[in-house]
Amino acid sequence: MSKKLPKEAYGGVSGKDYVPYVTDKSKTGGNMAVLIIGIVLAVVFAASTAYSGMKAGLTVAAGIPGSIIGSAFIAIFAKGKGILGKNIVQGMASGGESVASGVIFVLPAILLIGSQVTFLEGLVVGVGGVLFGIGVSSLVYNYLIIEEHGKLMYPESMAICETLVASDAGGDSMKYMGIGFGISGIITLLTGSFFNVANNVISFIGNKFYKYKFEVEVNPLLLGIGFIVGLEVSLTMFAGSILANFAITPLISYFTEMAGPGATVWNNPAMAISQMGVNDISANYVKYIGAGMMLCGGIIGAIKLIPTIIASVKETINAKSATNDGEGSSAIQTMILLGGIVVAVIGAFLISGNALMAIVGVIVSIILAALFVIVAGRLTGTIGTSNLPVSGMTIASLVIATLVFVIMGWSGQADNKSLLLFGTFIVVSISMAGGYSQSQKVTYIIGGNKNEMQKYFAISGIVGVIIVIGTIILLSDQLVITGDNPPFALPQANLISTLTSGIMSGQLPWVMIIVGVLIAIVLYFLDLPIMTIAIGFYLPIATTSIILIGALIRVFVEKTSKEENEKEIKVSNGISLSSGLVAGGSIIGLIGIILQVLEIVKSGVPSGFASGNMMALILLIVLVVFTTWPIITSKVKK
């Protein structure tokens, strides 16, 4: 067997004529060892994605790091399963991550509106979304994976395939992930939820004539995300933060000083407008401008998807039945799809307590979820899961669903909670569709069994639901903390809670929302990425600045590489190390919070020198040096 993917993997032949990397159809990738390894990785990536996503508003696709880690474990515990076992494991890692990438957008919004969510409620809507997303995606498998082979390129799927084929080099990748995990773990222990003995925020705040805020949070997790997503995304997000903190905030502060003594903040009659500091302006006004930007960006994104929606639905109707693939999977697909619908119906009656609301909610949710699941599968083939506009599709879905609720007269807090639970079902379906389509494309290229991947992916999705819901409930007290530099930024969940509550109550600060919409329209006509800028506008500048530093390290690595081959290898090592930074920061941070909740560990408060900007600056220098040095000194094999 060749140690390279066949060139036809990238196109040039009809999908039905493609000969995969593994040609022996009798081989399977799964056994008990593979299942256990996959479940472990699904747990790790679900928990770390939930933690990092709620903190930074960004998630990192698990396919490539999952394939790297999985290759190492398969080589130790299930060597006989080879590349097919490695493929199953990376798919399960992606399944856990996909659930988290969806749930964290909507479910925390229930806490933000002042309600509580039970584990059973989260479990039902999450599992329903997992099964429904996989079930609908499986119905369009033939069209998306086989008939469109070479037309839909699935860029991240092909990267995973190349990683799996080159898995004999996985030792180096594991080494760099280990280095990143160690760096991130140590700094998180010192500054985060374990001991908290050193300040990790460089802060400069102007509260006099020119009110501004510039901060850098020395956070290895965020720096790793910056290296992975690259300069364009990081710089665009940072530009949004600059716009918020050095243009909009000072502009608003200029006019607040002219306010009379009787003028008070719109949502806080006890606070005089003229007395607002930079953090008050940000919390009460700027964030709503950011919400307007994200809302408009989501709607524009959904409108731009209309041709894709029409094409996807049309091609799906015209495509051949997935039962023609020779693997006899129709019964499994039907069971999974019906399972998702049944769970959704049961969940609707459980969460609403109102028969009419349950019926209407299920119908609206299933229609919207089915529509956007098909779109998500197609978009994954074009741009991959990392760039999948899940938030835009979710916002569009929730605006429609919220308007339906308002028309039906359901506008109380309990109704809003039910709406958000229906929204969680929709977003999980969409997110799972992207991860599932990506994993099935890898299976098709490598030569695995699609039904086997389907079963293992569904298992990992359900495991992911359990872990993510548990994580959110565990962190519930910290998720609702507001003010300057809250523990979790929750940009998408904050937007969604603001949006649904405001539409239902009619008490949105529409002037600020409209200002944000107008800014977004200007960005659209300038052909700038609205959602990326809007997320940067909404996130604390402390977050976007350290993400940018991570991206600049990547630029430094690229510029100091003498040859293209050297650059590719060093960047690959850097991505592995950065994946370790993300995993280490997420997992160690989450363990620290668990130990605090159990009162096993009591974190301190930095004092003296350890509490100042100089301490944070020293930590930043240490983090940058210890991250950059292993990458630029890595040896390039000829």
URCORSUL-V702122 format. One record per residue. SS is DSSP state (@ for helix, = for strand, . for the rest). Layout:
ss
SS
SS
//
This chain:
ss
.
.
.
.
.
.
@
@
@
@
.
.
.
.
@
@
@
.
.
.
.
.
.
.
.
.
.
.
.
.
.
@
@
@
@
@
@
@
@
@
@
@
@
@
@
@
@
@
@
@
@
@
@
@
@
@
.
.
.
.
.
.
@
@
@
@
@
@
@
@
@
@
@
@
@
@
@
.
@
@
@
@
@
@
@
@
@
@
@
@
@
@
@
@
@
@
@
@
@
@
@
@
@
@
@
@
.
@
@
@
@
@
.
.
.
.
.
.
@
@
@
@
@
@
@
@
@
@
@
@
@
@
@
@
@
@
@
@
@
.
@
@
@
@
@
@
@
.
=
.
.
=
.
.
@
@
@
@
@
@
@
@
@
@
@
.
@
@
@
@
@
@
@
@
@
@
@
@
@
@
@
@
@
@
@
@
@
@
@
@
@
.
.
.
.
.
.
.
.
.
=
=
=
=
=
=
.
.
.
.
.
=
=
=
=
=
=
.
.
@
@
@
@
@
@
@
@
@
@
.
@
@
@
@
@
@
@
@
@
@
@
@
@
@
@
@
@
@
@
@
@
@
@
@
@
@
.
.
.
.
.
.
.
=
=
.
.
=
=
=
=
=
@
@
@
.
.
@
@
@
@
@
@
@
@
@
@
@
@
@
@
@
@
@
@
@
@
@
@
@
@
@
@
@
.
@
@
@
@
@
@
@
@
@
@
@
@
@
.
.
.
@
@
@
@
.
.
.
.
@
@
@
@
@
@
@
@
@
@
@
@
@
@
@
@
@
@
@
@
@
@
@
.
.
@
@
@
@
@
@
@
@
@
@
@
@
@
@
@
@
@
@
@
@
@
@
@
@
@
@
@
@
@
.
.
.
.
.
.
@
@
@
@
@
@
@
@
@
@
@
@
@
@
@
@
@
@
.
.
.
.
.
@
@
@
@
@
@
@
@
@
@
@
@
@
@
@
@
@
@
@
@
@
@
@
@
@
@
@
@
@
@
@
@
@
@
.
.
.
@
@
@
@
@
@
@
@
@
@
@
@
@
@
@
@
@
@
@
@
@
@
@
@
@
.
@
@
@
@
.
.
.
.
.
.
.
.
.
.
.
@
@
@
@
@
@
@
@
@
@
@
@
@
@
@
.
.
.
.
@
@
@
@
@
@
@
@
@
@
@
@
@
@
@
@
.
.
.
.
@
@
@
@
@
@
@
@
@
.
.
@
@
@
@
@
@
@
@
@
@
@
@
@
@
@
@
@
@
@
@
.
.
.
@
@
@
@
@
@
@
@
@
@
@
@
@
@
@
@
@
@
@
@
@
@
@
@
@
@
@
@
@
@
@
@
@
@
.
.
.
.
.
.
.
.
.
.
@
@
@
@
.
@
@
@
@
@
@
@
@
@
@
@
@
@
@
@
@
@
@
@
@
.
.
.
.
.
.
//
